[in-house]
């Protein structure tokens, strides 16, 4: 449906708006499948697939004066991020019967408004957040001129480090889950410096994406950071508190981790009292 809109649908005259409408249409299709199979985790795979597709389409529609080096650098970071996130999802996904524990909780709390909560909170809002965070990529691959080359390289380095941090955190968590005993809590490796190093790496990735946009349009820095800020607000205001509450309920020993280990930004742990 999204491809049909871009190929044969009405042209709004704005490339970003055309792709946003296509993105929403694709989300509605994913939502339909999630309702048919009664599993909102269908959306999880979409989260990691759409950013590189947006990038490729925007780049293909850009003019001849766009800076190819900047486009290639941001493309490398986004593709590596998508490969890591998709691989992590595939590795941990046990089958179509599995649904992220947060989704049934959202829908149960919504009561008779469950349909709307599923469509809006679980599908449309994340789509809008990711699209907003991808706007700097739109600027980076469509804005002519080299911009601030030093900032482009800084964004590239931060992006690579962020993806590497997420990858290491994923591997360490998978090993912990494989070997853990009842009641064990994760406080090893990166997880001994941050209780959520994967979220810190994810925010760092989106911050790098914002820097790519700023490098192409320095005067627009004030609004190109909004997407990364929205991702950070989601992590600190919703995702992390929900996971912390669940961990404390299921594993009382997690309180010791809370007392010693940084919540978000990695730093050396406190000594055990």
C-alpha positions in Angstrom: 0.0 0.0 0.0 2.8 2.4 0.9 4.6 1.6 -2.4 1.4 2.1 -4.3 0.9 5.5 -2.7 4.4 6.6 -3.6 4.1 5.3 -7.2 0.6 6.1 -8.2 -1.0 8.2 -5.4 -1.6 11.9 -5.4 1.6 14.0 -5.2 1.6 16.5 -2.4 4.6 18.3 -3.8 6.5 17.6 -0.6 8.8 14.6 -0.5 8.8 14.3 3.2 5.0 14.4 3.4 4.5 11.8 0.7 6.8 9.4 2.6 5.1 10.2 5.9 1.7 9.3 4.4 3.2 6.1 2.9 4.7 5.3 6.3 1.4 5.7 8.1 -0.4 3.5 5.4 2.2 0.8 5.9 1.7 1.0 9.7 -2.0 0.5 9.2 -1.3 -2.6 7.1 0.9 -3.9 9.9 -1.8 -3.1 12.4 -4.3 -5.1 10.4 -2.1 -8.2 10.5 -1.5 -7.7 14.2 -5.3 -7.7 14.8 -5.8 -10.8 12.6 -3.1 -12.7 14.5 -3.9 -11.0 17.8 -0.3 -10.1 18.3 0.9 -6.5 18.3 4.6 -7.6 18.2 4.2 -7.7 14.4 5.1 -4.0 14.7 8.5 -4.8 16.3 10.0 -5.9 13.0 8.7 -2.9 11.2 10.5 -0.5 13.6 13.9 -1.7 12.3 13.0 -2.0 8.6 11.5 1.4 7.7 14.5 3.8 8.5 16.8 2.4 5.8 13.9 2.2 3.3 13.1 5.9 4.0 16.8 6.8 3.5 17.1 5.0 0.2 14.0 6.5 -1.2 14.9 10.1 -0.1 18.4 9.7 -1.5 17.0 8.4 -4.8 14.9 11.5 -5.1 17.6 14.0 -4.2 19.1 16.5 -6.6 22.6 16.2 -8.2 24.2 18.7 -5.8 23.8 16.6 -2.6 27.0 15.7 -0.8 27.6 12.0 -1.7 30.1 11.5 1.1 27.6 12.6 3.8 24.9 10.4 2.2 27.1 7.4 2.3 28.2 7.9 5.9 24.7 8.3 7.2 23.6 5.3 5.1 26.4 3.1 6.6 25.3 4.0 10.2 21.6 3.5 9.5 22.1 0.2 7.7 24.3 -1.2 10.5 21.8 -0.1 13.1 19.0 -1.8 11.1 21.0 -5.0 10.7 21.8 -5.2 14.4 18.2 -4.4 15.6 16.7 -6.8 13.1 19.2 -9.6 14.0 18.5 -9.1 17.7 14.7 -9.3 17.1 15.1 -12.5 15.0 17.4 -14.1 17.5 15.1 -13.5 20.5 11.8 -14.0 18.7 10.4 -17.4 19.7 7.5 -17.4 17.1 4.2 -15.8 16.2 2.8 -16.9 19.5 5.0 -14.5 21.4 3.9 -10.9 22.2 5.9 -8.2 24.0 4.7 -8.2 27.6 4.0 -4.4 27.4 1.4 -4.6 24.6 -1.2 -6.8 26.4 -0.7 -4.5 29.5 -1.5 -1.4 27.4 -4.5 -3.0 25.8 -5.8 -4.4 29.1 -5.5 -1.0 30.8 -7.4 0.6 27.9 -10.5 -1.5 28.6 -13.2 -0.8 26.0 -10.8 1.5 24.2 -8.4 -1.4 23.5 -8.7 -1.1 19.7 -7.7 2.6 19.8 -4.9 2.0 22.2 -3.5 -0.7 20.0 -3.7 1.4 16.9 -2.5 4.7 18.3 -0.2 3.9 21.3 1.4 0.7 20.0 1.5 1.5 16.2 0.9 5.1 15.1 2.8 7.0 17.9 6.0 4.9 17.5 5.8 5.4 13.7 5.5 9.2 14.2 8.4 9.2 16.7 10.7 7.2 14.3 9.7 9.4 11.3 10.4 12.5 13.3 13.8 11.2 14.4 14.5 10.4 10.7 13.9 13.9 9.5 17.6 14.8 10.0 18.4 12.0 7.6 16.0 13.6 5.1 17.9 16.8 5.5 21.3 15.1 5.2 20.5 13.3 2.0 18.5 16.0 0.2 20.2 19.3 1.2 22.8 20.4 -1.4 26.3 21.3 -0.4 28.9 19.8 1.9 27.9 21.6 5.0 30.0 21.1 8.1 32.3 18.2 7.1 33.8 17.9 10.5 30.4 17.4 12.1 29.5 14.8 9.5 32.5 12.8 10.6 31.8 13.3 14.3 28.2 12.0 13.7 29.6 9.0 11.9 31.9 8.1 14.7 29.2 8.5 17.4 26.8 6.5 15.3 29.3 3.6 14.9 30.1 3.6 18.6 26.4 3.7 19.5 25.6 0.7 17.3 28.7 -1.2 18.7 27.5 -0.5 22.3 24.1 -1.8 21.5 25.5 -4.9 19.9 27.8 -5.7 22.9 24.9 -5.1 25.3 22.7 -7.5 23.2 25.3 -10.2 23.2 25.9 -9.9 27.0 22.2 -10.0 27.7 21.6 -13.1 25.5 24.4 -14.9 27.3 23.0 -13.9 30.7 19.5 -15.2 29.7 20.9 -18.4 28.4 22.8 -19.2 31.7 20.8 -17.5 34.4 19.2 -19.2 37.4 15.9 -18.2 39.0 16.3 -14.9 40.8 19.5 -13.8 39.0 19.8 -10.2 38.0 22.0 -8.7 35.2 24.9 -6.7 36.5 27.8 -7.8 34.3 29.8 -6.2 31.5 28.2 -3.0 30.2 25.2 -3.7 32.4 27.4 -3.1 35.5 27.9 0.5 34.4 24.3 1.2 33.2 21.0 -0.6 34.0 20.0 0.1 30.4 23.0 0.3 28.1 20.9 -0.7 25.2 18.7 2.3 25.6 21.7 4.6 26.1 23.2 3.2 22.8 19.8 3.7 21.0 19.5 7.3 22.1 23.2 7.9 21.1 22.4 6.5 17.6 19.5 8.9 17.2 21.6 11.8 18.5 24.2 10.9 15.8 21.4 11.0 13.3 20.5 14.5 14.4 24.1 15.6 14.1 24.1 14.4 10.4 21.1 16.7 9.7 22.8 19.6 11.6 26.0 19.1 9.6 23.9 19.6 6.4 21.8 22.5 7.8 23.5 24.1 10.8 20.9 26.9 11.0 18.2 24.3 11.6 19.9 22.7 14.6 17.2 23.8 17.1 14.5 21.6 15.5 16.6 18.8 14.1 17.2 17.6 17.6 13.5 17.3 18.4 13.3 13.7 17.2 16.2 12.5 19.3 14.7 14.4 22.3 11.4 12.6 21.8 13.1 9.2 21.7 15.0 10.1 25.0 11.7 11.3 26.6 10.1 7.9 25.7 12.9 6.0 27.2 13.2 8.0 30.4 9.5 8.6 30.9 7.9 5.3 29.8 10.1 2.4 28.7 12.7 2.4 31.5 10.2 3.0 34.4 8.0 0.2 33.1 11.0 -2.2 32.9 12.3 -1.2 36.3 8.9 -1.8 38.0 8.6 -5.2 36.4 12.1 -6.2 37.3 11.6 -5.2 41.0 8.3 -7.1 41.1 9.8 -10.3 39.6 13.3 -10.2 41.1 13.7 -8.5 44.6 17.5 -8.7 44.2 17.2 -6.1 41.5 17.0 -3.4 44.2 20.7 -3.9 44.8 21.4 -3.2 41.2 19.3 -0.1 41.4 21.3 1.1 44.4 24.7 0.5 42.7 24.3 0.9 39.0 23.6 4.1 37.0 20.1 4.2 35.6 21.0 5.4 32.0 24.3 7.1 31.4 27.2 4.5 31.8 29.6 5.2 34.7 31.5 3.0 37.2 29.2 1.3 39.7 29.0 2.3 43.4 30.6 -0.1 45.9 28.1 -2.5 47.5 27.2 -1.4 51.0 
